[in-house]
Structures are given as C-alpha cells and as structure tokens.
C-alpha cells in the first residue's frame, strides 16, 4: 500500500522533498529496526522522518502485531498540499457524480 501511494504521488508530480514520514509503533517493538525498514522502503532521507511516535505497552492486551515482521505503521504527509488536496477532492467529486448518474 505504501509503495502504491508513493507511486501515485510520483504520478501526480509531488516532489520527494515535499514528503514527510512518521513511524508509529509500540514501545516494546524494535524501533530502530522499524525506522531502518521504512527508510529503505520509501527511499527517503533521514531528515524527512519525524520523531517516531511510540505507543505505550499495555500488558493487559494481547497484541497480534508482534514478531520479526512488525514494523509499525507509517504515516505519510505532503508539505504545501492544499492545491493537491483540492485536485484530489475534485476528482472524487467527479467520480461520485458519474457513479450516481449510472446507478
């Protein structure tokens, strides 16, 4: 999903330098490993990554997202994205109107 979203941003002409990333992960996980994983997957620079958001561990809950393949969740933001937002909103509006006409 991340690769698809980044490819979509490329298609829309969103420069890689406008992208910012944040890793959200449980504090009991291997945070450094997750940060390296997302850095490699995105091809971004370390400067594009904000401070990792840690979720406190609660021993009362049974987490399923554990183990060697747990890398947390990556949040992606685009700086100066108001114009991009309006374009995407317009496309969705057009899709919805067209879908209602055929229904």
N, C-alpha and C positions, 0 to 999 in steps of 0.2 A: 504494500500500500504506500509506503514511504517513497519507494522508487518511482511508482506511478505518479504520485503527487509532484515529486521533483521534476519528472519529465514533463508534466503538464505546465509547471512554472516555466521551464525552458521554452516550451512551445509558445507560451504567452509573452515571452521576451523579458521575463523577470530576471534581472542580473543576479548571479550567485551572491554578489556582495550585499544585496538587499535582504538576504535571508538570515534569520536568527533562529537558533535552536536551543531548546532546554530539555534536559533529560529528567524525567520524573520516575523515581524508583524507591523501593523500600530500603530503609537504612540497613537492614540486615543482609542485603544483597552485596555483591562485589561491584561497588560503584565505579571504581577505576576501570574495570574491565568493560562495563557497560558504556562508559564515556568513550573509550577507545573504539568499541564496536560501532557506535553511532558516528563517530568521527570518520571512520573508514567508509561506512555505508553512504554517507552524504557527500564525501569529498570536500567537505567544508574545512575552513581553517579553525584552529582552536579559539581564535578571537571571536568567531561567530557564535560560539557556545556561551550561554549564560551560566550562572551558578546552578548546579544540579539541585533539583527540589527533592528533598528526602521525606518520605512518608514514614512516620513513626511505626515501629513494630509493635503489634499487639499480640501477645501470646495467647489471648483468648480466641482468636480467629484461626481458622485453618486456611492458609493460603495455598492456592494451586499454582501460582506463578512463582515457582522456585526452581532451583537447579541450575545446571551449567548453561542452559539456553535461555535464561531470563535476563533480559537487557533493559527492563523498564519500558517506559513509554516515551516517545519522542514528540515534543511539541514543536511545530514549525510556524514561524511568524514571518511576515514580509513587511519591511520598513516602507513607509510612504505608500501605503497600499489603498488609499481612498479611491483613486482612479480605477485600480484593478478591481476593487470591490464593486464599484458601480457597473463596470463592464460585465462581471460575472452575474450580478443581480439582473441586469438587462437580458442576458442570455437565458437565464432561468425563467424570467417573466415570459419571454417569447416561447419557450418550450411549453410552459404551463398553458398559455393561451392556445397554442396549436393543439395540444393534447385535449383541451376542453372542446375544441371545435370538432374533433374526430370522435369524441365519446358519445 
